[in-house]
Amino acid sequence: MAKSLDAMEAPGAEHDIPMETEDVAATAIAGLVIPTTAGLANESFTLEPLDAAAVAVAGIEKPGRPKRKRRLIVDEQKNISGDEMKGNMAEYRDTLQPLDLAPPTRKLMRLKETGTADKLFAIPGCAHLRAQNLLKLYRSHLVYHVYSASALTGDQIRKDLDMAEHVDDNIEPEGS
């Protein structure tokens, strides 16, 4: 039942090139030394180029996708007149305008939104401008006014805020 190692064959061995048993025995005996035979070194496995006629006859060629016809699109106006060229060169404002790109971080975006002079004077103690020297300077220049609650009217508030000279209190809001 048990076959010897010499009698065993690998699957598909009938198609393989037979190997000489002396070479196998020599490598097994010598250990790691592999003898090179002049016959094995000269043999190489190269494929001959395929003949195009034989491939076409055998039907091995892949069927290609059918190519669809493409329409040629040609621009009607290839050249512009000299007057148009001069007009384009004279009108260069669009290339000189500064780009209005968003800043890369949220903090810089907030600074851009509230960093103008009018915003800084309106909200000087904003969260992202907490420099202590600036806050001390601002507090030192504040002017405090004390108003009594009974003497304060809508006209007085608007006048203090430079909103309007005279306001009609009889005007009703829309939709009421």
C-alpha positions as CSV (number, residue, x, y, z in Angstrom):
1,M,0.0,0.0,0.0
2,A,2.6,2.5,0.9
3,K,4.4,3.8,-2.1
4,S,8.0,4.6,-2.0
5,L,9.2,8.2,-2.6
6,D,10.6,7.2,-6.0
7,A,7.3,5.8,-7.2
8,M,5.1,8.8,-6.2
9,E,4.4,11.4,-8.8
10,A,3.0,14.9,-8.5
11,P,-0.4,15.7,-10.0
12,G,0.1,16.7,-13.6
13,A,3.6,15.1,-13.7
14,E,3.0,13.7,-17.1
15,H,3.2,17.3,-18.6
16,D,6.3,18.4,-16.5
17,I,9.9,18.1,-17.7
18,P,11.4,15.0,-16.1
19,M,14.1,15.7,-13.5
20,E,17.1,13.6,-13.2
21,T,17.3,11.6,-10.0
22,E,21.1,11.9,-9.8
23,D,20.8,15.7,-9.3
24,V,18.3,15.3,-6.5
25,A,20.4,12.7,-4.8
26,A,23.5,14.9,-5.2
27,T,21.8,17.8,-3.5
28,A,20.4,15.7,-0.7
29,I,23.8,14.2,0.0
30,A,25.9,17.3,-0.3
31,G,23.5,19.3,1.9
32,L,23.2,22.9,0.8
33,V,25.5,22.7,-2.1
34,I,23.6,22.6,-5.4
35,P,25.6,21.4,-8.4
36,T,25.1,23.2,-11.7
37,T,25.0,21.0,-14.7
38,A,25.9,22.5,-18.1
39,G,22.8,21.0,-19.6
40,L,20.4,22.6,-17.1
41,A,22.1,26.0,-17.3
42,N,21.9,26.2,-21.1
43,E,18.2,25.3,-21.3
44,S,15.8,28.1,-21.1
45,F,12.1,28.4,-21.3
46,T,11.3,30.9,-24.0
47,L,8.1,31.3,-25.9
48,E,8.1,31.8,-29.6
49,P,6.2,34.9,-30.8
50,L,2.6,34.1,-31.9
51,D,1.8,34.3,-35.6
52,A,-1.0,36.8,-36.2
53,A,-2.5,34.6,-39.0
54,A,-2.6,31.6,-36.7
55,V,-4.2,33.5,-33.9
56,A,-6.9,34.8,-36.3
57,V,-7.6,31.3,-37.6
58,A,-7.7,29.8,-34.1
59,G,-10.2,32.4,-33.0
60,I,-8.2,33.3,-29.9
61,E,-8.5,37.0,-30.6
62,K,-10.8,38.9,-28.2
63,P,-13.8,40.5,-29.8
64,G,-13.3,44.3,-29.4
65,R,-16.0,46.7,-28.5
66,P,-17.6,48.3,-31.5
67,K,-16.3,51.8,-31.9
68,R,-18.9,54.5,-32.3
69,K,-18.5,57.3,-34.6
70,R,-17.7,60.6,-33.1
71,R,-18.8,63.9,-34.4
72,L,-16.2,66.6,-35.0
73,I,-16.9,69.7,-33.1
74,V,-15.3,72.8,-34.5
75,D,-15.5,76.3,-32.8
76,E,-16.9,78.8,-35.2
77,Q,-14.9,81.7,-34.0
78,K,-11.2,80.9,-33.8
79,N,-9.7,84.4,-34.1
80,I,-10.7,87.7,-32.4
81,S,-10.4,91.0,-34.1
82,G,-7.7,93.5,-33.2
83,D,-10.3,95.8,-31.7
84,E,-11.6,93.1,-29.4
85,M,-8.0,92.3,-28.4
86,K,-7.3,95.9,-27.5
87,G,-10.6,96.1,-25.6
88,N,-9.6,93.0,-23.6
89,M,-6.2,94.5,-22.8
90,A,-7.7,97.8,-21.8
91,E,-10.2,96.2,-19.5
92,Y,-8.1,94.6,-16.7
93,R,-10.1,95.5,-13.6
94,D,-11.2,91.9,-13.0
95,T,-7.6,90.8,-12.7
96,L,-6.6,93.5,-10.2
97,Q,-9.4,92.9,-7.7
98,P,-8.3,91.4,-4.4
99,L,-9.5,87.9,-3.8
100,D,-12.1,87.6,-1.0
101,L,-11.2,84.2,0.4
102,A,-12.4,82.9,3.7
103,P,-9.7,82.7,6.4
104,P,-8.4,79.2,7.2
105,T,-9.5,79.1,10.8
106,R,-12.6,80.0,12.7
107,K,-10.7,82.4,15.0
108,L,-9.4,84.3,12.0
109,M,-12.9,84.3,10.5
110,R,-14.3,85.9,13.7
111,L,-11.4,88.4,13.7
112,K,-12.2,89.3,10.1
113,E,-15.9,89.8,10.9
114,T,-15.5,91.9,14.1
115,G,-12.0,93.3,13.4
116,T,-13.2,96.4,11.6
117,A,-12.8,99.8,13.5
118,D,-16.6,100.3,13.8
119,K,-17.1,96.9,15.3
120,L,-14.1,97.2,17.7
121,F,-15.5,100.5,19.0
122,A,-19.0,98.9,19.4
123,I,-17.8,95.7,21.2
124,P,-14.4,96.4,22.5
125,G,-14.4,93.5,25.1
126,C,-15.2,90.7,22.6
127,A,-14.0,87.3,23.6
128,H,-11.2,86.8,21.1
129,L,-9.6,90.2,21.8
130,R,-8.9,89.8,25.5
131,A,-5.6,91.7,25.7
132,Q,-5.4,93.1,29.3
133,N,-3.6,96.3,28.2
134,L,-6.4,97.1,25.7
135,L,-9.1,96.4,28.2
136,K,-7.5,98.6,30.9
137,L,-7.1,101.4,28.3
138,Y,-10.7,101.1,27.3
139,R,-12.0,101.1,30.9
140,S,-9.9,104.2,31.7
141,H,-11.6,106.1,28.9
142,L,-15.2,105.1,29.7
143,V,-17.5,108.0,30.6
144,Y,-20.3,107.0,33.0
145,H,-23.7,108.6,33.0
146,V,-26.3,108.1,35.6
147,Y,-30.0,108.3,34.5
148,S,-33.0,108.2,36.7
149,A,-35.5,105.6,35.5
150,S,-38.4,108.1,35.7
151,A,-36.7,110.8,33.6
152,L,-35.7,108.4,30.8
153,T,-37.9,108.5,27.7
154,G,-37.7,106.9,24.3
155,D,-36.8,110.2,22.7
156,Q,-33.9,110.7,25.1
157,I,-32.5,107.2,24.4
158,R,-32.7,107.7,20.7
159,K,-31.1,111.1,20.9
160,D,-28.3,109.6,23.0
161,L,-27.7,106.9,20.5
162,D,-27.9,109.4,17.6
163,M,-30.8,107.5,16.1
164,A,-33.4,110.3,15.5
165,E,-34.3,113.8,16.5
166,H,-38.0,113.3,17.0
167,V,-40.0,110.0,17.4
168,D,-43.8,109.7,17.3
169,D,-45.0,107.5,20.2
170,N,-48.4,107.2,18.7
171,I,-47.3,105.0,15.8
172,E,-48.6,101.5,16.2
173,P,-46.6,98.5,15.0
174,E,-47.7,96.8,11.7
175,G,-50.1,93.8,12.0
176,S,-51.8,94.9,15.2
